[in-house]
Structure formats: structure tokens, C-alpha cells
Amino acid sequence: MASLLLRVRTTMSLRAHRRTLDLLEGGYASVHHGRSHDFDDLRAYVAGDDVKDIDWKATARHGEPLVKRYIASRRQHLVLVVDTGRNMAATAASGETKKDIAIMAAGALGYIAATHGDTVSLVTGDESGTRAHPAGGTEAHLEMLLRQVDRRATLDAARSDLAGVLGWVARGIRRRSMLLVVTDDVALDERLDRLLRRLRAQHEIVWLTIGDADLMTRTGHASDVYDVHEMAGLPAYLRESPLLRREFDRADEARRTATEHELRSLGISSERIASRAEVVPALFAVIEKHRRARR
């Protein structure tokens, strides 16, 4: 099997401008507090860096802002919280599987964390239970975590149970960490609301939703599609109905708006994506929103 991490890194370099990647790395680094005063080296300033770290003498010599990098006094911890219910084996709006997009998101931020010397762990789950995988900081370890997501998110998996997964995180991870939650389209009910309030007090949280494919046919003739959540088909004549299309669009927009509003009210920055190409810009956007909210 080809390396999933290599695929992630290749997609990052092909689909994202170098400046976007630099901004993402700077934003990720700026989220964490605490470092030693042991100087390491200099690098170009990117948005999100602390102005106090600018080396003004080196900047004057070089002609562009340079910041000092320090050896971390302690490692930070990134927890990849990935919904691996069978919904994640379904098709996203881009035509890619949601699982492939989730692997791209987890792999991209996990790789950036590892290059900063941080540790990365994984929590996955569905209605059959939650599984935790220990922290590590090597590329081989990150590859193993991505393979777990790939192996578990299949059409044979149980239905999603995001509340169960987040409940395990709330009970099982005591050390303050950054959580990247990657999930299917969900409606936040009272149970999820309580869990997220508890987790928000314990950890830093950023959230990516991988959006559903459009079930309705906008032009031409429809074909039958299969709902992996309910394990049932959706007949073509229903997908072509103008009345059902309007109701579908109204309900879909209401759910998206309600979820975004609820996450924002909880202090959780979120983005919605539909393809692997959108992952790096979305990660940058969500971390930048999170960083600004902490000021």
C-alpha cells in the first residue's frame, strides 16, 4: 500500500501556495504558549509570529523580517479526533470520499505538528466503540495513525457516534491539548453541546466538517443514490422533484447555519470543506480564527 503521509505531503505541495503553508505553520505555532529561551535559528517572519521574536539586526542585514526560533521547552500535544462511522466512507460534494478528505486533513496538521517537535495521537470511533492510539512524533507513527483512519472508515463500519467519541476524549485525555475534530455533517444536540462545553474548558479545539454530496439533481436526469447512514436507496424521481429540492435546500442551509452558530457560541472555530484541495486553506482559516479569538 502506498504511503498515505506521502500522498498528503504531495497534495499539500501541489495544491497549496508556499506562502499559505508558511502561514499555516506560523498560525499553528502561535496557538501554543510556553517555550525555552534557547536560541535555535532564524527564519522568515509569517503572519501569526510574535513581533517580539523579530531579530531587528538580522532583519536590517537581510532586507526582510526574520524571527528567532527557540528550542521548545516542552512538547505540545495534538489529538486527531476523527469520526470513522460509515458516513465517512460516503461521497463528498467533490466526488472524493469523505475518508480521503479526512486523511488529508489529519495528515496535514499532524505533519506540521510533528515538524514542530510536537506529539500527535488519534482517537477514532463509531457506534461500535471508540479506539485511542498513543502519541508519537515520527513520520512512521503518523503514517500508522492515518492507516487506522483508512482501515476503520468503511461502508462496513457502524454508524457515526461523535458524542461517544468526544465523551471518551473528555474522560480519557487529561493533559491540555489541541484537538482537531474531523467529522461528517452533524446537528449539535444537547448531549454534544454539554460535551463540547466541557472539552472547551479542557482543551483548544478546532473543527472541520466534511460536507455531504448534493443529493438533489439540478440538471438532467437523476440516477438512484444510496444513503449509507440509513443503508437505503434514494429513488431518482425523488431527487428530481422541484418541491423536495426546495425543502432539501432549506433544511440543509438551516442545519449548516445552526451548527456554525452553535460552535461559534461555544468558542470553537470551524470550517466546512468538500475536497482535499480545500484542506490546507481551511486549516489555515480555522487556526487563524482560533488564534484571533484567544486574544
N, C-alpha and C positions, 0 to 999 in steps of 0.2 A: 504493500500500500504506500502510495506517495506521501511524503511528509505534509501534514496539514499546516504546520507552522511555516514551512517554506512557501506554501501556497498563499498563506496570509501575508507574509512579508513581500512576496512578489506583487500581490494585488495592491498592497499599500504603496509600493514604489511606482506602480504603473498608473493607479487611479488618483493618487493624491499628489498635489504640488509639494515640493520640498519645503516650502515656507509653511504650508498647512501642517506638515508633520512636525516641523520645529515648534510651531505654535502649540500643537497638542502636547509635545514633550514638556515645553515650558509651563503650560497650564497644569499638567499633571504634577510636576514638581512643586508648583506653587501651592497646591492644595495642602500639602503636608507641612507640619511645623516640626522644629527640632532638628538640629544638626550640630556637628562639632565645629571647631574653629580651625581645623586642619586643612590648609590650602591644598587643592589638588591641581587645577589648571585653569585656563581661561577658555571661554567660548563666546560666540556672538550672542548679543542680547536678543531675546524674543519676548513678545508680549506675555505678561504674567510673571516675569522675573522681578525680584525686589530691586528697586532703584539703588538701595544701599549697597548692593553687591557689585555695582559698576566700578571697574578699575579705571579711574579717570586718566591716570598717566598712560596706561596701555591704550586706552581709547584715543587719546591725543596722538600717540605714535602711529596707531593703526588706521585712523580715519573713520572708524565706525565703533559704536558702543560694544564693549566687551565686559563680560561679568566674570567674577571669580566663582569657581566651583569648589565646593568643600567636600571632604570625605564625610559621609553620613555617620552620625554618632550612633544611630540605631536604625535598623531596617524597619520600613513601613510594611504593612500587610494589605494586599489586595485580595478580596474574596470575589470570585466569579460566581454569581448566583444565577444559574441557567435553568429555565423551565425545559424539561425534556419529555413532557407529555406528547402524545401522538399528534396534537395540533401543530407541533414544531416540525413535523415531517410533511406538513401540507405546503402548498404553493403560496408564495408571496405575490404581491402585485407585479413584481419584475419578471415573474416566471421562474425564478430560482426557488429552491426550497428554503423555508424559514431556518431550517437547521444549518444550512451553509452560511446564511447571513449571521446566525448566532455564533458560529465558529469563528467567522471573520471578526466579529465584534469582541468576543472574548480573547481571541488570539492577538488582536491589535493592541488592546490595552494591557493584556498580560505581558506581551513582548516589551512594551515601553516600561512597564513596572520592573521587569527583570533587568533591563539595561540600566535602570537607576539603582540597582542593587537591592530592590525590594523583593519580598517573597509573595508568591501567588498560590492560592488554594482554590478549590472548586467545590460547590455544593449543587447537586442536581436532584431532580425528583419529579414524581408524578403521583397519581392516586395509589400506586403500589408501594410508595415509600420514598424516603429521602436518603441520599447517599452523599457522604462527605469524603473528600480526597485531600490529603495533607498538603501543607505548604512546602514550596521549594523555590529555588531561584535560578535554575538552569534551563536552557532551551530544551533539553531532553525531558525535563519534568513538565514543562509547558506543553510539549508535544503529547505527553501522556494524558494530560488533562483534556486537551482538545479531542483526543481519540475517545475519551469517555463520553463526551457530548455526542460525538458522531455515532457511537455504538448504542447509546440509550434512546436517542430521539428517533424512533422509527414508527412506522404505521402499526406495528405490533405492540407498541407501548400502551400503557394505561392512559387515561385522560389526564389532563393537567391538574395539578393541585398546588397552585402558587402559595396559598395560605399555609399549607402543610410545610412547604419548603422554607418559607420565611419564618414560620414558627420554630423550625429546627435551628435556623440561624440565630434567632433571638435567645434560645436556650443554650445553644452549643458553642457560640463564639463570644467569649468574654472580652478578649483583647480588642481595644478600639481599632477599627479597620475601615478601609474604604470598600464599599460594596458596589459592584456593578451588577445590577439586576437586568437580565435579558429575558424577555417574556413575549408571549403571544398577546393579541388584543384581549384585555380583561376589563371587566367592570369592577370597580372597587366597592365592595360591600362593607358592612360594619366590622366583620372579623378582620378583613385586610386593613381597614382603617386603624383598628386598635394595634395590630401588629406593626404597622408602619410607624405609628407614633412612638411605640416602644423602641423600634430599631433606630429611628431618627435620633433618639436621645443617646443611644449607644454608639452609633457609627456615622460615618459620612456615607451618603447614598447618592448614586446617580443611576438613572433608569433609562433603558432603551426598550421601546415597544416595536416589535416587528409586525407590521400591518398585514391584514388579510388581503388576499386577492379579491378583486371585484367580482362578486358572484352574479351580477346582473349583466345582460348583454346590451351594449349600447348601440351597436350597428349590426346588420346582417342577421343571420340565423344562429340560434344558440344550439349547443350540444349539452347533453347531460353532464353534470359535475357531481362529485362525491364529497359529502361532508364528513371529514374524518373524525370530528368530535362526536357526532351522533351516529356515525357509521351508517349513513343513509344517503341515497341519491337525491339530487335536486333536479327535477324534470326540466327539460328545455322550455316548455311552454310557460312555466313559472318565471324563468329568467328573462323571457321576452315581454312579460306583462308590464305596460307602462305604469299601471296603478301600483303594482308591487315594487317597481323600480323607485317610484317616488317615496313610498313608505320605507323601503330599504335605505335610501339615501338619508331620509330624515332621521331614522333610528341610528344609523351609523354615525352621522355627524353629532347627534346628541350624546352618544356614548363616548366618542373621542373627546368632545368638549368637557364632559363631566369628569372623565379620568384625568385630563390635563389640569383642570381646575383643582381637583382634589389633591393631586400630587403637589401642585404649586402651593396650596394652602398648608400642606404638611412640611413645606420647606425642602421638597425633593425635586431636583432639576431633571427634566425628562426630554426626550426626543423620540420621534416616530420615524422609522425607516422602512424601506421596501426593497432594498437591494444592497449587495456588497459594496457597490460603488459609493453608496451614501454613508458607509460606516465611519470612515475617518473624519469627514466634515461633521457628522453628527456627534462623534465623541468629543471633538474639539468644542462644538457648540455647548454640549451638556456640561462639560467640565468648566468652561468659561462662565456659564450661568451659575454653576455651583460656587465657583471661586468668588464671583461678584456678590453673591448672596451672603457670603460669610464676612464681608467687610463691615 
